[in-house]
Amino acid sequence: MALRWAFPDPAEVEARSAIEQRIDAWWSSVRAGRSRGAPPDADALAAIAPGLQVEVRRKSLIISPDGERRLLPLARRVIARAPADLELQVLEARPPELVDEAIARARQKTGLDPSAWTVQVEPQEHGLLALRWRAPRVPDGAAEAAIVSSLALLGEPTLPDWVSSVTVEPRPSMVSRLLGAGGGALAELPRQLARAQAEWLARQADQPLLVSSRAGRDANWKVVTLSPPADSDGAGQRDLERARTANVDLFKAARSGVPFASARFSRFGETFLYVKTDGFGDDGFSNTLALEEALDRALSPDQLGRAIGAGTGTRYSYVDLVVKDVPRALERMLPVLRAGRLPTRAWVLFFDDTYADEWVGVWPRTEPPPSFRASK
């Protein structure tokens, strides 16, 4: 089980401290190297934090999970320990680049020149977007060149949060281009994507979900019946059989296996998470409704969050929530969950891929949850 960095647990203090000491030593080497013009040792950082990439661009040092969004909490921890006198801006994501810079980066990495290519943004299910590149011909390495160009033009985290696929195909005929099938020039990609994002977000609530009414026309609750796999291993919500939800789009996306980002389902920076419990005790909450109502009472006074769904599975029970401030919400939720006498096998988990390695046990002695990465 990976260490938790966004929501650390006291049980992992010693293991985290050992890694943090190595991170501090790495930063010391970076600072020493600056004085003699040496680049940061990317291999040394990868040995400490596998999967993280390090790159210097102008006056910025970028420590990035390079598409592995579950590593972002660790990247943020590395960045938080950067020396104050480094004289570099330390970033967790590659910023967008100009068109000429994107083309040069693609040439450098793949040997291909995408300057004459076009690209079109196409909406997909669950708010995701596909980037369809078109070239006069499709040589070997074209797919990599398209990915490199897309990342350079859009930056992170736009690409992993919103883009489901990047493909390259032969450019259509002149007639097809005149009919609108040719896509736009490279410089148009950020504007194309921004328009597609705005169109999708316009479908989401025009006020924070955590303050939306649960009654009348704002509620829009739906009952969903599912057929869980016979070999469900307890990961995520794979054993779910019956559920109520106030947001069908979000419900489907969170259980579809596609990349999930809360940013696609809220205009207001809200985070979607859920409580998972292996049943209920005799002297506490008796069902998901009691659990849902208790959480609503705890979170609603300061508009910290509210329940937006609940369900039962072949083994586990669930309550889905939207929250404004995760640490503050957890401070309110955990005493409620304990007072309701949930079993030791009960957790707060997250839908976002960024938090795929994060979990919060209801009790200090709570064991790790069933592997839920398999449901992503």
LONULO-869414 format. One record per atom (N, C-alpha, C): residue in one letter; x, y negated, z negated. Coordinates in steps of 0.05 Angstrom, whole numbers, plus 5000, padded with zeros to 4 digits. Layout:
BEGIN
AXYZ;...
END
This chain:
BEGIN
M501750245000;M500050005000;M501849755000;A501349575018;A502949325021;A502449144996;L504548994989;L504248804968;L502348584975;R501048474955;R499148254960;R500547984955;W500247804974;W501547544972;W499647314970;A497347344983;A495247124981;A493847134954;F493247374945;F491847404919;F493447604902;P495747524892;P497547704878;P496347824853;D497248064847;D496248204823;D498648244804;P498048214777;P500248244758;P501748514760;A500348724769;A501548984771;A503848994791;E503948794809;E506048784829;E508148574825;V508248454801;V510048234795;V512948314800;E513748544790;E516548634792;E517348674821;A515648804836;A516248854865;A516348604881;R514548414875;R514548154889;R517047994882;S517748004856;S520047854847;S522647944861;A522848204865;A525248304879;A525448204907;I523148194921;I523148094948;I523647794949;E522447644929;E522847354929;E525747284924;Q527147444908;Q530047384904;Q531547414930;R530847614946;R532147654972;R531347424991;I528847334989;I528047105006;I529646854999;D529946804973;D531546574964;D534446594974;A535546834973;A538246864983;A538446805013;W536346895027;W536346835056;W536146535061;W534446395046;W534246105050;W536945975043;S538346075024;S541045965017;S542945995041;S542746225055;S544446265078;S543546085101;V540946025104;V540045845124;V541145565119;R540945475094;R541945205087;R544945185092;A546445395085;A549345395089;A549945395119;G548445545134;G548845555163;G548345295177;R546445135166;R545844875178;R548344695179;S549944715159;S552344535158;S554344595180;R554344845190;R556244915211;R554844975237;G552344905239;G550844935264;G550045225271;A550045405251;A549245675257;A546245715255;P545045875273;P542145915271;P541446095248;P538946085239;P538046265218;P538346555227;D539046735208;D539347015214;D536647155215;A535547185239;A532947295242;A532847585234;D535047735239;D535148015231;D535148055201;A536447865187;A536547885158;A533747835146;L532247645158;L529547595149;L527747835155;A528047955178;A526448195186;A527048425167;A529548445157;A530148665138;A528748625111;I528248365104;I526848305079;I523848325083;A522948205105;A520048195110;A519548295139;P519348555142;P519048675169;P516648555184;G517148475209;G515048375226;G515048075229;L516447935211;L516547635213;L518647555233;Q518047345248;Q519847235268;Q520746955258;V523246885265;V524246625258;V525346495283;E524746235286;E525546095311;E525945795304;V527945675316;V528345385312;V527745245338;R525945045336;R525244875359;R525544585351;R527444455363;R528044175357;R528544145327;K526743995314;K527043945285;K525244125268;S524244345280;S522444525266;S523644805264;L523144925241;L523745215238;L521145355234;I520645555251;I518045695252;I518445975241;I516946045221;I516846315210;I514046425216;S513946605234;S511346685246;S510946985244;P508447075240;P507847365240;P507747475269;D508047305289;D508247385317;D505847575325;G503447485319;G501047635326;G500147825305;E501847905287;E501048095265;E499847925242;R497247865245;R496047665227;R496047755198;R496148015193;R496148105165;R498748015151;L500747935166;L503347855154;L503347555147;L501247415154;L501147125150;L501447045120;P500147185101;P500547125073;P503447145065;L504847345075;L507747375068;L509347145081;A508647075106;A510046855119;A509746595103;R507346555093;R506746315077;R508346315051;R508746555040;R510346575016;R513346505021;V514346605044;V517046545052;V517346245055;I515446115069;I515545835075;I515445675049;A513745765030;A513445615004;A516045604989;R517945784994;R520445794979;R522745664994;A522145525016;A524145385031;A525445155014;P528045115017;P529344895002;P528244625010;A528044444991;A526844184997;A528744015014;D531344075013;D533343915028;D534144035054;L532444195066;L533144345090;L533444165114;E532043935114;E532043745137;E530843865162;L529144055159;L527544175181;L524644195171;Q522844145190;Q520044195184;Q519544495187;V518544625166;V518144915166;V515244965172;L514645115193;L511945175202;L511345465201;E508745535199;E507845815199;E506845895227;A506745715246;A505645785272;A507145615294;R507345735317;R508545585340;R506545375349;P507345125351;P505444915361;P505244935391;P503144825402;P502844815432;P505144665445;E505844745469;E507944615484;E506844485509;L508444305521;L507644185546;L507844395568;V506544335591;V506544525613;V509344595622;D511044395626;D513744445636;D515244625616;E514844585590;E516144755570;E515045035571;A512445065575;A511245335577;A512345485601;I512545355623;I513645475648;I516545555643;A518145385631;A520945445626;A521245685608;R519445695587;R519545925569;R518946185583;A516946185601;A516246425616;A518546505634;R519746315647;R522046375664;R524346495648;Q524846385625;Q527046475608;Q526546765599;K524146825591;K523547085579;K522947305600;T521947235623;T521047435642;T522347405670;G523547185675;G524647135702;G522647055722;L520147025714;L517946955733;L517146655729;D516246545751;D515446265751;D512346245754;P510846185732;P507946175734;P506845905742;S508545725752;S507645445756;S505445425777;A505245615796;A503245615816;A500845785809;W500845915786;W498646095778;W496345925768;T493946045768;T491645915756;T490646095733;V488945975716;V487846125694;V485046045688;Q483346235680;Q480546185674;Q479846305647;V478346155631;V477446255605;V474646365608;E474246615599;E471646755602;E470646845575;P468246755567;P467146845541;P466647145540;Q467247255516;Q466747545511;Q464947565487;E464447815479;E462847855455;E464147755430;H462547685410;H463447615383;H465147355383;G464647175402;G466046925403;G468846935413;L469747175421;L472447195432;L472547095461;L474947035471;L475246925497;L477447085512;A477047135538;A478947275554;A480347065572;L482947095576;L484446925594;L485147085619;R483947005641;R484447145666;R486246975684;W488747065686;W490746925703;W490647035731;R491146865750;R491246945778;R493846845791;A495047025806;A497646955819;A497547045848;P499146915865;P499247005893;P499847295896;R501547405879;R502047695877;R502547755847;V502448005840;V502748085812;V505248265810;P507548145806;P510048295803;P510248425776;D512248595773;D512748705746;D513448485727;G512448495703;G512948285683;G510948065684;A508948075703;A507047865704;A505247845679;A504548065668;A502848065644;A504347925621;E506947995618;E508447865596;E508747565601;A509147485626;A509347205633;A506847055626;A504547185631;A501947055625;A501647025595;I502447225580;I502147215551;I504046995539;V506446995549;V508346785540;V507346505546;S506246475571;S505246215579;S502846135562;S501046325557;S498646275542;S499346185514;L501146335501;L501946265474;L503345995473;A504945935493;A506345675493;A504345445497;L502345485514;L500445265520;L498445225497;L497645445484;L495545435464;L496645425435;G499045535431;G500145545404;G498745755387;E499745785362;E498445955343;E497145785322;P494945875309;P493846135311;P491546155332;T491345965350;T489145965369;T489046235384;L491346325394;L491346565410;L490246805395;P491446885372;P490347125359;P487547095347;D486846845340;D484146805328;D481946815349;W482546735373;W480446695393;W480646865418;V483046955425;V483447075452;V483547385449;S481747515464;S481647805462;S483447945482;S483947815505;S485647945525;S486847735544;V489147795554;V490547635574;V491247815597;T490147765621;T490647935644;T491547775668;V492747905687;V493647785712;V492547945735;E491447815755;E490547945779;E491147785803;P491047905827;P491747745851;P489847505855;R490947295865;R489347055869;R487247115891;P484747025887;P482647065907;P483146895932;S481546955952;S481846815977;S481046515974;M481646355994;M480846075994;M477846045991;V476346216004;V473446196002;V472546235974;S473646435960;S472946495933;S473646255914;R475946135920;R476745915902;R474845675906;L474045635931;L472145415935;L469445465921;L468745715917;L466345785904;L466645795873;G469045725864;G469445705835;G470645945822;A471746135837;A472846375825;A475846365821;G477046135826;G479946125826;G481146045799;G479645935780;G480745845755;G481945575758;G483145475736;G484345215736;G487345225733;A488745005738;A491644985735;A492445025706;L494945085702;L495945135675;L495244915656;A495544665665;A495044435647;A492144425637;E490344565650;E487544565643;E486844775621;L488744955616;L488045175598;L487245075570;P488744895557;P487844805530;P485044685531;R484444525551;R481744395553;R479644605559;Q480244795576;Q478245015581;Q477645165555;L479745235541;L479245385517;L477745225496;A478444965493;A477044795474;A474044775480;R473344765506;R470544755513;R469145015506;A470445245512;A469245495506;A468845535476;Q470845445460;Q470645455431;Q468245285421;A468045045432;A465844865424;A463144985430;E462945115454;E460345235462;E459645455443;W461545625435;W460945845416;W460245725388;L461845545378;L461345435352;L458645285350;A457745175373;A455145045373;A452845235366;R453345495369;R451445695362;R451345755332;Q453445675318;Q453645725289;Q452145515274;A451745555248;A450145375231;A451345095232;D449444895234;D450344615235;D450644495207;Q450644665187;Q451344585159;Q452644825147;P454244785125;P455645015113;P453645235106;L454345485112;L452645705105;L452245735075;L454145645060;L453945675031;L451845495019;V450945295034;V448845115023;V446145155038;S446145325058;S443645375074;S441545495056;S439045415061;S436845525045;S436645825051;R435845975030;R435446265033;R432446315038;A430846105041;A428046145045;A427146015071;G424846085080;G423645955104;G425146005129;R425045815147;R426245845173;R429245865174;D430545755152;D433545775151;D434546045144;A432946215133;A433946475122;A434546665145;N432646735162;N433046905185;N434447165178;W433547285156;W434747545147;W433747765165;K435647945171;K434948175188;K435848435173;V434248645178;V434948905167;V436249075190;V438549195183;V440149345203;V440449625193;T440049815211;T440450105205;T442750205222;L444650345210;L446950445224;L447250745220;S448850865237;S449451155235;S452451175230;P453351205205;P456251215200;P457351475210;P459951475217;P461251725226;P461251935204;A460952185213;A460852395193;A463452425178;D465752345190;D468352365177;D469252105164;S467351925157;S468051675146;S469951705122;D472151565122;D474151585101;D473951375079;G471751215080;G471351015060;G472650755067;A473950735090;A475350485097;A473250265104;G473950015096;G472149795103;G469349845094;Q467549825113;Q464649885108;Q463750105127;R465550285133;R464950485153;R462750685145;D462150705119;D460050885111;D457250755109;L457050495118;L454650345115;L452350465131;E450050505117;E447650615130;E445450415134;R445050245115;R442850055116;R443649785104;A442949565117;A443949305107;A441949085113;R442048875098;R440648625104;R442848415110;T442348235129;T444248035135;T442947775143;A444147545136;A443147285144;A444547185169;N446447335179;N447947255203;N448647505220;V446947555239;V447247805255;V449747795272;D450447565284;D452947545299;D455347615283;L455547505259;L457747555241;L457747845232;F455447955226;F455248235217;F456348425238;K455548375263;K456448555285;K459448525289;A460448275290;A463248235295;A465048355273;A464248335248;A465848435226;A466048735226;R464248875240;R464249165240;R464649285268;S465649115286;S465849205314;S468649305321;G470549265304;G473349345310;G474849135325;V473648915332;V475148705346;V476548525325;P478548365334;P479748175315;P477647995302;F477947945276;F475947775262;F477347545249;A476247305254;A477147055241;A474746905232;S474646825206;S472446665196;S472046415212;A474146305223;A474046055238;A472146065262;R471546305272;R469746335294;R466746325286;F466246345260;F463546365250;F462746145231;S464445955227;S463745725210;S465245485221;R463745265222;R464945005230;R466144865207;F465944975183;F466544825158;F468744955141;G470345125153;G472645245139;G471845445118;E469545565120;E468645765101;E470046035106;T470146205086;T471446465088;T469346675081;F469446895096;F467447115092;F468847355079;L467647455058;L468747675043;L466547845032;Y467248065018;Y465148235007;Y466048384982;V464048454966;V464448624943;V463748914951;K465449094943;K465049374949;K465249534923;T463149694917;T463149844892;T462350134897;D463550304881;D462950594883;D460750654863;G458450534868;G456050584851;G455750364830;F453850424811;F453250234790;F453150384764;G453550234742;G453450354715;G450650354704;D450350504682;D447750524669;D446950274653;D448950124645;D448449894627;D449149634640;G448949624667;G449549374681;G447849344705;F448949244727;F447449214752;F446449494761;S443949494769;S442749754777;S442749784807;N443049574822;N442949584852;N444249344864;T444349334891;T445649114905;T444148854901;L441448864899;L439948624895;L440648484869;A440948634847;A441748514822;A444548394824;L446348534837;L449048434841;L449048174858;E447548174879;E447347944897;E446247704882;E444147734867;E442947514853;E444847404831;A446247574818;A448147484797;A450447324809;L451447414832;L453547264846;L452546994856;D450146984866;D448946734875;D448746534851;R447946634828;R447646454805;R450346344796;A452446514799;A455146424790;A456346224810;L455846254835;L457146094855;L455645844863;S453045844860;S451445624870;S451745354856;P452345344830;P452345084817;P454244884830;D456644964838;D458544784851;D458644834881;Q456644964892;Q456645034920;Q459245164929;L460145364912;L462545514919;L462045734938;G459545824940;G458946044959;G456246154953;R455546364969;R452946504964;R453046774979;A451246944972;A450947204986;A449647165013;I450647295033;I449347285060;I448647565070;G448847765053;G448148025062;G448748235040;A447548465043;A447948685024;A447348945038;G448449165029;G447949415042;G448849655025;T447949885033;T448650135020;T449750335040;G451650495032;G452750695050;G452550975038;T453751165050;T453651435040;T454951465013;R456751285007;R458051284980;R458151014967;Y458850804982;Y459350544970;Y456950354975;S456850144958;S454949934961;S456449674965;Y455049474979;Y456449234987;Y454748984984;V456048764979;V454848494980;V456748324996;D455748205018;D457348025035;D456947735025;L459047585025;L458947305015;L460447115033;V459646865033;V461146645045;V461946465022;V464546375022;V465546205001;V467145975012;K467245764997;K468545515006;K471445514997;D471945604972;D474645604960;D475045874948;V476646044961;V476846324952;V477946354924;P480146224916;P481046254888;P479046174867;R477645944872;R475645854852;R473246044852;A472546144876;A470246334877;A470946584862;L473346684865;L474146924850;L474046884820;E474846644811;E474746584782;E471946614772;R469946534788;R467146564780;R466146844783;M467046984804;M465847244810;M466747464792;L469347474785;L470347704770;L469047734743;P468647524727;P467247564701;P464447664705;V463047584727;V460347684732;V460447974739;L462348064756;L462548344764;L463148514740;R464848414722;R465548574698;R463148584679;A461748354676;A459448354658;A457248544668;G457148584694;G455148764706;G456049054705;R458249104691;R459249374686;R459649534712;L460749404732;L461449554756;L463649764749;P463749984764;P465750184757;P468650084763;T470550244755;T473350164760;T473950164790;R472550324805;R472850324834;R471050114847;A471749864843;A470249634854;A472249414861;W471849284884;W473749104895;W472448864909;V473948654911;V473248434929;V475148464953;L473948474977;L475448515002;L474748295022;F476248285044;F476048065063;F475648175091;F474048025106;F473548095134;F475848005152;D477147785146;D479247665163;D481647855166;D482547885190;D485048035195;D487447925180;T487447655175;T489547535160;T489847655133;Y487647755121;Y487647865095;Y487348175095;A488248295117;A487848585120;A489348745098;D491448635086;D492948765065;D492248665037;E490248485036;E489548365010;E487048494998;W487048514972;W484648604958;W484948514929;V482648494916;V482548404888;V480948614873;G482148744854;G480748934837;G478948804817;V476548914812;V474748794793;V475948824765;W477349044759;W478449084733;W481549094734;P482849024712;P485849034713;P486849314720;R485449524714;R486349794720;R485149904746;T483949734762;T482749834787;T484949934805;E484450174816;E486350294835;E486050164862;P488050204880;P487750094907;P485250204921;P484050044939;P481650134953;P482350344974;P480250484984;P480850665007;P482050495030;S483650615045;S484950475067;S482850345084;F482850075086;F480849935102;F481949825127;R484649845131;R485749745156;R484749905180;A483950165176;A482950325198;A480450215210;S478950045195;S476449935206;S476849685222;K479349585223;K479849335237;K480049385267;
END
